[in-house]
């Protein structure tokens, strides 16, 4: 679907502020988990910040919907954005706000043409590891049978899970923690596939460039050979005319 100029302008103008808000959301989400003894005022302030950031992304979706020329087609092509906006309203859990904000940030990053794929994948890996670690720590910390009690344990578990190594020294024991593990595994496999495809596409493009250059050089050699043959034929013709003139004389 071709985007109208007004929608393109809005996406360019709102891109950086939304990414800055996403960083603010990351800090607000991390503080109560990293500092479980934080005061009630700090926890409440972080909660307000999380809702404000989610509201900013929800407002961005509404504005883009209003600026779209074919709104129903926009909803159909951006259904994941709509699900991310409605998810926390259906069940206002803190973890759902995290998931919905990550989805919205990811969708806006895909729409930003100036963000290269490698940068996006690198940011996605770091973001998923960080948020996955914080989310599983918040879920497993108070579990009586859990063995993910510190941020270091959570980061190590997140890294081994995303890379699908799975040493088993740290593993979630709650149902919600295992759901997070499944999501992190699938995300790691998907990102690995993107990186592999990107590298393969680079090699293919490189080989195609080499083939084009080789064909260009081959064509240049062919043209030069034909010119040399034509020159030889012309020289032979001139030499034959010279010999004939001498014989007439």
Buried (B, 14 or more C-beta within 10 A) or exposed (E): EEBEEBBBEBBEEBBEEBBEBBEBBBEBBBBBBEEEEBEEEBBEBBBEBBBEBBEBBBEBBEBBBEBBEEEEEBBEEBEEBBEBBEBBEEEEEBBBBBBBBBBBBBBBBEBBEEBEEEEBBEBBBEBBBBBBBBBBBBBBBEBEEBEBBEBEBBBBBBBBBBEEEEEEEBBBBBEBBBBBBEBBBEBBEEBBEBBEEBEEEEEEEEEEEEEEEEEEEEEEEEEEEEEEEEEEEEEEEEEEEEEEEEEEE
